[in-house]
Amino acid sequence: MELAGVFVPLVTPFSPDQGVNPVSLRALAEHVLAEGAAGVVALGTTGEPATLTPPERAEVIAALREYPLIVGVGSSSTAATEAEVAALPPGVVAMVVVPPYTRPGQAGVLAHFRAVAKAANGPVIAYHVPYRTGQALSTEALLELAAIPGVDGLKLSDGAVTAGTVALLAAAPKDFAVLGGDDAVISPLLAIGARGGILASAHICTRAFVALCDAWRDGDAATARALGPGLAELSAALFAEPNPAVVKAVLHAQGRIPTPAVRLPLLPASPAARDRALLLADRPRWDRAPSAHV
């Protein structure tokens, strides 16, 4: 699987009895792939993995195994993370979060990824999300991370596009994939060289997000600039309340999952947030987008 294009970190749909619904999960995967997504992600933040039991997490992976798949793993323990990546099916891409909470320092993070990459059965994507982990990494540390054998990519979710972001994309190895993870700024990130994005917002209007990525890749700046602001506005609406509550509310309203339920400590989306996102997700609006890529 080439680490380029739009990857959708899938929600975990629940049945009315609050169990995992693998039928709905597969339907979501097939929908976004048919709309042009390059692959799907299981057990990313959007999939609520912290509230799933080990058997439920295994059920999610099994339901999605036949599709181009990235699986989110990782914890504050290097040994536990090594065991997680070693247990994944061969060839599945592991998206490994920077160790949260413990704040091991940049040298500790690099040592963690060297150990995890050696234990993995397939490629590793590092997931850098400092507002969740409490551990920021400098541009220099990210470039050291990119040089670790087996670490083939980076989900970059560190907020605004900065001078450090520009420097990272300019200096990253050609065979190292930087994928944007902050949906609202994916257009500028693609414009300066990101290969794609891991975008929860791309559950909705998948084709428009794919068209945005394709336009920047093809040098069609006019189309990309026409699509980017509207998709950023949609992304902001989908993240107006803790993820994935609004995404699930919209998917349920569209009839794509059986219930909008999230598990505590998350709370369901408010009707106002759901309705705002639904308005921006109106499909005819994107079908009218001035793009040969859509």
N, C-alpha and C positions, 0 to 999 in steps of 0.2 A: 504494500500500500504506500503510494507516494504521499508524503506529508505536505500537501499543498491543497488549497481550496477551502471550502467551508465544511467544517465538522460540527455536528449538532450534539451537544451534551444532553442526552435525553432525560426528561423527567421520568420518575418511576410511577406509573399509573397504579392506583389502588382500586380494588373492587369495592362494592358497597359494604362488604364485611371487613374492609381495611387491609385485606391481604394484597400482595403483589399480583397484578394482572398481566401475565406474559402475553396474552393475545393482543391487548391494547398496545403493549410495548413494541411488539413486532410490527403492528400496523403503523405506529409512529415512525419506526425505522424505515419501513418500505415507502411511506409517504415522502419523507425528506430526501431519501435516495432517489426516488423517481423525479423529484423536483430539482435534482442536480447536486445535492450534497455529496462530498467526497467520501464521507464515512460518518459513523456515529460514535458517541462516547457513552460508555456505561459507568455509572457510579462516580461521575463528577459531582461537584457541589450541587448542581441542579437535580441530581438523582437522589438526594437526601440519604447518602450512604451511612451517615452517622446514626440514623434512626432505623436502619434495616438490620435484622439479625444476620449472622453468618449464613444460615441456609437461604435467606431471602437474597442476599448478595450473590450467592452462587446461582440462584434461580434467574436473576437478572442477566448474569453473564451467559448462562446456558441459552436463554431466550434469544440473545443477540449474536451468538457465536458464528452464525452463517453469514453475517454482514461484515463489511470493512469496519473493524472494531478497534477502538482504544478503550482501555479500562483504567479508571482512576483508582489508585492505591496509595498507601503511605500513611505514616504516623510519626510520632516523636521518637520511636525506637528504630534504630537501624536494623537490628536483628529481626524485628517483626516485619519490617518492610522488605527485607531480603526474602523472608519466607513467603510473603504475599506475591512478589514478582516471580519467584521460583514456581509457585503453584499455578500461575496462569497458563492457559494452553499455549503450546509452542507457536511463536510467530505473532501472537497478539501484542500490540503496542501497549506498554505500561505508561500511564501518565502519573508521575510520582511527585507528590507535593513536597515542597521544601519543608523540613521537619517543623511542625507548628509548636507553639507555646514554650518550648525549652530555650529557644533563641541560642543555638549553639555557636554563633559566630560564623563568619564567612568560611574560615578554614574548616570548621566542623561540617558545614553544609557540603563543601567540596569532598571531604572525606566520606561523608554519607553517600553521595552519588557515585563515587568510585566503587564503593562496596556493593551498592545496589545494582549498578550496571553489570558487574561481574556475575551477580546471582541471577540476572534476568534471562528468560528464554527467548527474548525478542528485543526490539528497539525500546528505548526509554525516552520519553518526553519529560523534561523537568517542568514543574508547575510552580511559577514564581508569582505569589499572590500575597505580598507583604501585609496588606491591611487585614488579612485573615490569619496569617502565620505569626506576625510580630517580628519577622526576620527579613529585613531589607538586604538586597545584594547590590553591590556596585557594578558598574559596567565592566570593570576589570574582572570581577569575580564571575560575572555571567560569561565572559569570554573564556575564562579558565574552565567553566562548566562545559562550554561548547567543545572544548578540546578533549574531554574525557571519552575514551572509546566506549561505544555503545549508547552514549547519550546523543541522540540524533536530532533532537528538537527541543524547543522551549515554548510553553504557553506563557506569554508575557501579560500579566494582569497587574501592573504596578501603577495604573492610573493614567494621568495625562501624558501625551507625547512630549518628551523633553529633549534637551541637547544630548543627554545620556542615551536616549532611545535612538537618536540619529546615529550616534557614535557606534552603538551596538550593531545596528543593521549594516553600517558601512564596513565594520571590521569582522563580522561573523564569517566563519568558513562557508564556502559556497555550498557544501553538502549539509549544512546545518539549517534546519527549518525553524524560523521564528514565526509563531502563530499568535495572532492577537487574541486576548481573552477579555478585554474590556469592550463590550459591544458598541457603546456609544462613540468610541474613537477608532473603530476599525477602519473607516475610510482613510483618514490620514496615515494610519499605520501601514496600510497597503500601499499608499502612495509613495512611501519612502522605503519600501522593499520587503515588507512582511510577505510570506508566502500564502497566507490565508488566515483563518480564524477558527477558534473553538467558541461558538456563539450560541448561547441559550436562546437569544432572540430569533434565531433562524428556525426554531420550531414554526414560527409564524412568517408568512411571506418568504419562504425558503428561496424561491426562484429569484426574488429581488436581491437577496444577499449574495447568491451565487453570481448574479449579473454584475453586482458591484465588484466582486473579487475578479471576475473575468475581465471587466472593463479596465481596471488598473493593470492587470497582467498584460492586456493587449495594447496598452498605451492609449486607450480611449478615454481621455480625461474628461471630455464633455459629458459622456454618459455617466461616468463615475461621480462627477460633481452634481449631476441632476439627481442621482439616487441617494447620495450620501446623507444630506441633511434630513430627509424624510425618514430614512432608516435609523439615524441617530435619535430622532424624536420618538420613534416607535420603541427603540431600545430603552430610552429613559423611562417611558411609560411602563414597560414590562418589568423594570427594576425599581419602580416607585415604592414598592414594599418588599420585604425580604424575599429573595429568590428561593424557590420557584413559585411562590404563591400566585402571583399575577399570571405567569405563564400557564400554570395549571387552570386557573379560572377561565382564561381565554380558550384554551384547548377544550375545556368542558363545554363552554358556551357554543363552540363550533361543532360539538358532537363528536370530538375525536378521542376523548377519554371518558370513562363512565362516571367519574366523580372528580370534583376539584380538590379533594381532601389532601392536606399535608399533615405531617405528624408533628406533635408537640416536641420541642418548644415553638415551632413555627405555627402561625395562625393563618386561617384562610384569608384571601385577599378581600379587601372591602369592595362593595358594589361599585363605588365611584372609580377606584383604580381599574377594576375589570372593564367597566364601560368605556373609560378613556382609552385603554389599550385596544379594545375592540373597534372603536371608531378609527383609530390610526391603522389598524390591520385590515381595513376594508379592502377586499381583494380587487375590485374594479379600479381602485385608486392605483394599485401597482401594475395592473394590466395596461393602464393608460400611460405608464411611465415612458418617457421619450428615450427608449433604448432598444437597439437591435439585439441586445444580449438577453432581454427578458422574454 
